[in-house]
Amino acid sequence: MTYQPEPTLVELIRYNNWANAQIIAACRQLTDEQLAATAPGTYGTIRDTLRHIVHAEADYVGRMTGKRPQPSFKWDDPFTLADLAAFAERVAAALLDAVQRIPPTQMVHEEEGGLTMDYQARHLFIQAINHGIEHRTNITTILAGLGIATPEVDGWGYLFAHPDRFALKEGRL
């Protein structure tokens, strides 16, 4: 059977979900002190940045579908990275479902604080991808500053993690 590639936007959301899972898995090995680390120019602590990524993606899903995934914990209360990882998996599944079901040109309508906005859903997919890359980079910057090996969450890391998806053939020159 020949693999039929998915639309690029779907593949980019798959990449985003995979990269988030890699970062969360790496961070689950950290101590509380390391999770509280930060660096100049980053969003905040590693723990706060992880929370921010997942919280924002749940929000994006809610904006597009009208049904925002809810965690089993309260955002302002202490939570474990195991709890966050479980919720991140649910959010990833909801985001993937949204990109597969919702036409990119479907309009999203928002009303907040007396303002209204209408825009295409593809903006939220672009935002999810860009936002994830930005904040995963914040986390890998902090990890590198701590002398901790960082997971390879770039496009090459995704390629080598999924060689069949990209018909990767390796050899020598």
C-alpha positions as CSV (number, residue, x, y, z in Angstrom):
1,M,0.0,0.0,0.0
2,T,1.3,3.4,-0.9
3,Y,1.1,6.1,1.7
4,Q,-0.9,9.1,0.7
5,P,0.4,12.2,2.3
6,E,-2.0,14.3,4.3
7,P,-2.5,18.0,3.6
8,T,0.5,19.9,4.8
9,L,-1.6,21.8,7.5
10,V,-2.6,18.4,9.0
11,E,1.0,17.2,9.0
12,L,2.1,20.5,10.7
13,I,-0.4,19.9,13.5
14,R,0.9,16.3,13.8
15,Y,4.4,17.7,14.1
16,N,3.3,20.3,16.7
17,N,1.6,17.6,18.8
18,W,4.6,15.3,18.5
19,A,7.0,18.1,19.5
20,N,4.9,19.0,22.5
21,A,4.9,15.4,23.6
22,Q,8.7,15.2,23.3
23,I,9.2,18.3,25.4
24,I,6.8,17.2,28.1
25,A,8.4,13.8,28.2
26,A,11.9,15.3,28.6
27,C,10.6,17.7,31.3
28,R,9.0,14.9,33.3
29,Q,12.6,13.8,34.2
30,L,13.4,17.1,35.8
31,T,13.5,18.0,39.4
32,D,11.1,20.7,40.9
33,E,14.1,23.0,41.0
34,Q,14.9,22.5,37.3
35,L,11.2,23.0,36.4
36,A,11.3,26.3,38.2
37,A,14.3,27.5,36.1
38,T,14.1,30.3,33.7
39,A,16.4,32.3,31.4
40,P,16.5,35.9,30.1
41,G,14.3,36.4,27.1
42,T,12.1,33.3,27.7
43,Y,8.4,33.2,28.7
44,G,9.0,32.1,32.3
45,T,9.8,29.0,34.2
46,I,9.8,25.6,32.4
47,R,6.7,24.6,34.3
48,D,4.8,27.8,33.5
49,T,5.8,27.6,29.9
50,L,4.5,24.0,29.6
51,R,1.3,25.1,31.2
52,H,1.0,28.1,28.8
53,I,1.5,25.9,25.7
54,V,-1.1,23.4,26.6
55,H,-3.6,26.0,28.0
56,A,-3.3,28.0,24.8
57,E,-3.9,25.1,22.5
58,A,-7.0,24.1,24.5
59,D,-8.2,27.7,24.0
60,Y,-7.5,27.5,20.2
61,V,-9.6,24.3,20.0
62,G,-12.4,26.0,21.9
63,R,-12.4,29.0,19.6
64,M,-12.8,26.8,16.6
65,T,-15.2,24.2,17.9
66,G,-17.0,25.9,20.7
67,K,-15.9,23.1,23.0
68,R,-12.7,23.8,24.9
69,P,-11.0,20.7,26.4
70,Q,-10.9,21.0,30.2
71,P,-8.2,19.5,32.4
72,S,-8.8,17.3,35.5
73,F,-7.0,19.9,37.5
74,K,-7.3,23.6,38.1
75,W,-4.8,25.8,36.3
76,D,-4.0,27.9,39.3
77,D,-3.5,24.8,41.6
78,P,-0.3,22.8,41.7
79,F,-0.4,20.0,39.1
80,T,1.9,17.2,38.2
81,L,3.6,16.9,34.8
82,A,1.8,13.5,34.5
83,D,-1.5,15.3,34.8
84,L,-0.3,17.9,32.3
85,A,0.9,15.2,29.9
86,A,-2.5,13.4,30.1
87,F,-4.3,16.6,29.4
88,A,-1.9,17.6,26.6
89,E,-2.7,14.2,24.9
90,R,-6.4,15.1,25.0
91,V,-5.7,18.6,23.6
92,A,-3.5,17.2,20.9
93,A,-6.2,14.8,19.8
94,A,-8.8,17.6,19.8
95,L,-6.5,19.8,17.7
96,L,-5.8,17.1,15.2
97,D,-9.5,16.4,15.0
98,A,-10.2,20.0,14.4
99,V,-7.6,20.4,11.6
100,Q,-9.0,17.3,9.9
101,R,-12.7,18.3,10.3
102,I,-12.7,22.1,10.0
103,P,-12.1,23.7,6.7
104,P,-9.2,26.1,7.0
105,T,-11.4,28.9,5.6
106,Q,-14.2,28.4,8.1
107,M,-14.9,31.6,9.9
108,V,-14.3,31.9,13.6
109,H,-16.3,34.5,15.4
110,E,-15.2,36.0,18.7
111,E,-16.7,38.4,21.1
112,E,-14.8,39.6,24.1
113,G,-14.6,42.8,26.1
114,G,-16.9,44.6,23.8
115,L,-14.9,43.7,20.7
116,T,-15.8,41.3,17.9
117,M,-13.5,39.6,15.5
118,D,-14.1,37.3,12.5
119,Y,-11.2,35.4,10.9
120,Q,-10.5,32.1,9.2
121,A,-9.7,29.0,11.3
122,R,-6.4,28.6,9.5
123,H,-5.1,31.5,11.5
124,L,-5.5,29.5,14.7
125,F,-3.7,26.5,13.2
126,I,-0.8,28.8,12.2
127,Q,-0.9,30.3,15.7
128,A,-0.8,26.9,17.4
129,I,2.3,25.9,15.3
130,N,4.1,29.2,15.7
131,H,3.3,29.5,19.4
132,G,4.4,26.0,20.1
133,I,7.7,26.4,18.3
134,E,8.4,29.7,20.2
135,H,7.8,28.3,23.6
136,R,9.4,24.9,23.0
137,T,12.5,27.0,22.0
138,N,12.2,28.9,25.3
139,I,12.2,25.5,27.2
140,T,15.2,24.1,25.2
141,T,17.1,27.4,25.8
142,I,16.6,27.0,29.6
143,L,17.5,23.3,29.5
144,A,20.7,24.0,27.6
145,G,21.6,26.7,30.1
146,L,21.2,24.1,32.8
147,G,23.5,21.8,30.9
148,I,20.7,19.3,30.2
149,A,20.5,17.6,26.9
150,T,17.6,18.9,24.9
151,P,15.2,16.8,22.8
152,E,15.4,17.3,19.0
153,V,12.0,18.8,18.3
154,D,12.7,20.4,15.0
155,G,11.7,19.2,11.6
156,W,14.7,16.9,11.3
157,G,13.8,15.3,14.6
158,Y,10.3,14.7,13.3
159,L,11.6,13.2,10.1
160,F,13.9,10.8,11.8
161,A,11.1,9.9,14.3
162,H,8.7,9.1,11.4
163,P,10.8,7.9,8.5
164,D,7.8,6.0,6.8
165,R,5.7,9.2,6.8
166,F,8.2,10.9,4.6
167,A,9.5,7.9,2.6
168,L,13.0,8.5,4.1
169,K,15.7,6.5,2.5
170,E,19.1,6.6,4.1
171,G,22.4,5.6,2.6
172,R,26.0,6.6,2.0
173,L,27.3,8.9,-0.6
